[in-house]
Amino acid sequence: MWWLESTLSLENLVSEIQEASNRISKLVKSIKDYSHMDRGVAMEAVDIHEGLRSTLTMLKHKFKSKNIQLVKNLAPELPNVKGFAGELNQVWTNLIVNAIDAMAPGGELSVHTYPDREYVRVDITDNGSGIPEDIQTRIFEPFFTTKAMGEGTGMGLDIVRKIVNRHKGEIDVESRPGKTTFSLCFPGDK
């Protein structure tokens, strides 16, 4: 009987090791995709969904720590955009981290992608506190922050705007308490 218990215990251990190995492999792939360590220096065709997925994987711990629900509505067959994948990942990271910071525990973040004629659109929406109307025109200014002293540099949205401009895109924000949406639009890669 002891040999049966040992065999079952060993099978469970092997199964747990395989599962952990798969999780590590997925995380390593996400880190590689996120950082684009193996990419060149020229603009290339970028799959927006690949970047969003790797960014969301990298930020999974932030979602869990605040019990944030993620809603993904990713358009099938979305055209690529011409750009620098690593820079676009900085855009997703800054916008998503800001959204998580703005939400109370148990909030909801929505990522929506869709084609719009020859453009690719990405909407990132949170149900956080919102950006006060009187400062919405200033949020992309260098060193402007809505965070408490020592919590933010005020560089995140300035960097986002510069990257979006470099990719010949546009970024807009609509915000009120309970709903803030950053809308990004990039020309599709022809």
Buried (B, 14 or more C-beta within 10 A) or exposed (E): EEEEEEEEEEEEEEEEEEEEEEEEEEEEEBEEBBBBEEEEEEBBEBBBBBBBBBBBBBBEEBBEEBEBEEEEEBBEEBBBBBBBBBBBBBBBBBBBBBBBBBBEEEBBBBBBBEBEEEBBBBBBBBBBBBBEEEEBEEBBEEEBBBEEEEEBEBBBBBBBBBBBEEBEBBBEBBBEEEEBBBBBBBBBBE
